[in-house]
Amino acid sequence: MNRIPLSRRRELQPHPLWLFEENYLLLRRLLPTLHSGARFVLESDTGRHALGVRVDECGPYTSLLVLTTGMAGEGQLPPPMTLRVRVYHDARLAEVIGYQDCVHIPPGYAARMADGFQRDERRQVNRLLHEVLQHCRRHGHVAVEQV
């Protein structure tokens, strides 16, 4: 079996936080202004809604967003879902901290199949957020603040 040396494997893999950094950048491009209590809808130029965003908390260092999709069967997005996202402004990172009815996603070392969690559950839901945000960006969705 031909194995790639460890040093070469590290070169091929992106930085461990790249996904969280990318999610932050995508969120900030789609939502340039955040303030507590704000509600946004990301919609395309044809008026199709892709994502609802509610800002539950907004501080100088972190914000808590609740993202909701409602596009069952439309486009490439999955069925309706809810993602709770913590945005770290000082570190320029965004991380999914909960989804659907799951309030807390355990870290990999604490995740057990008996509890219904995969070891890479956090990475999976953050990857899902990344794909949803990329979809919105790729299809020209813009934030419209709801009053």
SVG drawing of the C-alpha trace seen along z (x, -y; Angstrom):
<svg xmlns="http://www.w3.org/2000/svg" viewBox="-42 -48 48 50">
<polyline fill="none" stroke="black" stroke-width="0.4" points="0.0,0.0 1.3,-3.4 0.9,-5.8 1.4,-9.6 3.8,-10.7 2.2,-12.6 4.0,-15.9 2.6,-15.7 -0.9,-14.8 -0.9,-18.0 0.0,-20.1 -3.0,-18.5 -5.5,-19.3 -6.7,-22.8 -6.2,-24.6 -8.4,-23.0 -10.5,-26.2 -11.0,-27.0 -14.6,-25.9 -15.5,-28.2 -13.6,-31.1 -15.3,-30.5 -18.7,-30.4 -18.0,-33.7 -17.0,-35.3 -20.0,-34.0 -22.4,-35.1 -20.9,-38.6 -21.1,-39.0 -24.7,-38.0 -25.5,-39.9 -23.3,-43.0 -25.1,-44.5 -26.2,-42.6 -28.1,-44.1 -30.1,-42.4 -33.6,-41.5 -33.1,-41.9 -34.9,-39.6 -33.7,-39.1 -34.9,-37.0 -32.3,-36.0 -34.0,-36.1 -33.0,-35.9 -33.8,-38.5 -36.8,-36.4 -38.2,-36.8 -37.5,-33.2 -36.8,-33.0 -33.9,-30.7 -33.2,-31.5 -34.7,-33.3 -32.3,-34.8 -33.1,-36.0 -30.5,-37.7 -31.2,-36.6 -28.1,-38.1 -25.6,-40.7 -22.7,-41.8 -19.3,-43.4 -17.6,-40.0 -20.3,-37.4 -23.7,-37.1 -26.2,-34.3 -28.2,-33.8 -31.0,-31.4 -31.2,-30.4 -34.3,-28.7 -34.8,-27.2 -38.3,-26.5 -37.7,-25.2 -38.7,-21.5 -38.1,-20.1 -36.9,-23.4 -33.5,-23.8 -30.5,-22.0 -31.3,-22.9 -32.3,-20.1 -35.8,-19.9 -36.8,-22.6 -34.3,-23.0 -33.1,-25.3 -29.5,-26.1 -28.3,-28.0 -25.0,-29.8 -22.6,-31.5 -20.7,-34.2 -17.3,-35.2 -16.6,-38.7 -13.2,-39.0 -11.9,-35.7 -13.8,-36.0 -15.4,-32.5 -19.0,-31.2 -19.9,-27.8 -23.2,-25.9 -23.9,-25.2 -27.3,-23.5 -29.6,-22.3 -33.2,-21.2 -34.2,-20.2 -30.5,-19.6 -29.5,-22.4 -25.9,-21.2 -23.6,-19.3 -21.0,-17.4 -17.3,-17.6 -15.9,-14.6 -14.3,-13.0 -17.6,-13.1 -19.9,-12.0 -21.2,-8.5 -23.3,-6.5 -25.5,-5.5 -26.5,-9.1 -27.1,-9.4 -24.1,-11.5 -21.3,-10.9 -17.7,-11.7 -17.6,-14.4 -21.1,-15.7 -20.0,-19.3 -17.9,-19.2 -20.9,-17.7 -23.4,-20.5 -20.8,-23.2 -20.2,-21.8 -24.0,-21.8 -24.1,-25.5 -21.3,-26.2 -23.1,-24.5 -26.4,-26.5 -24.5,-29.8 -22.6,-29.0 -25.9,-28.2 -27.3,-31.6 -24.2,-33.4 -24.0,-31.5 -27.6,-32.3 -27.4,-36.0 -29.5,-36.0 -29.5,-39.3 -30.6,-40.1 -33.9,-42.0 -34.6,-43.2 -38.0,-42.4 -39.7,-45.1"/>
</svg>
